[in-house]
Amino acid sequence: MDIFAPTHLLILLVIVLVIFGPAKLGDIGGALGRAIRDFKHAMNEPENAKTAAASADQAAAPVVEPKADKPV
């Protein structure tokens, strides 16, 4: 007995549709999509933070300008 058989999934979908209704089901799907997207973004954030910190260190380095010689 497979837990993810097509008939089981169909019965589960009908039960969820009856409980939440078609309008609320769309809202739940959108919220779930945003949550997954935010999770993926958060998982990539430490990698992006490292590259951002490296570029910030380069940008924060003081620029040394050559001094102009004084005319004699």
URDABEL-V351532 format. One record per backbone hydrogen bond with DSSP energy under -0.5 kcal/mol. NH is the residue of the N-H (numbers start at 0). CO is the residue of the C=O. If there is no record, write none. Layout:
[[NH & CO] [NH & CO]]
//
This chain:
[[4 & 1] [8 & 4] [9 & 5] [10 & 6] [11 & 7] [12 & 8] [13 & 9] [14 & 10] [15 & 11] [16 & 12] [17 & 13] [18 & 14] [19 & 15] [20 & 16] [23 & 19] [24 & 20] [25 & 21] [26 & 22] [27 & 23] [28 & 24] [29 & 25] [30 & 26] [31 & 27] [32 & 28] [33 & 29] [34 & 30] [35 & 31] [36 & 32] [37 & 33] [38 & 34] [39 & 35] [40 & 36] [41 & 37] [42 & 38] [43 & 39] [44 & 40] [45 & 41] [47 & 43] [48 & 44] [49 & 45] [50 & 46] [51 & 47] [52 & 48] [53 & 49] [54 & 50] [55 & 51] [56 & 52] [57 & 53] [58 & 54] [59 & 55] [60 & 56] [60 & 57] [63 & 61] [64 & 62]]
//
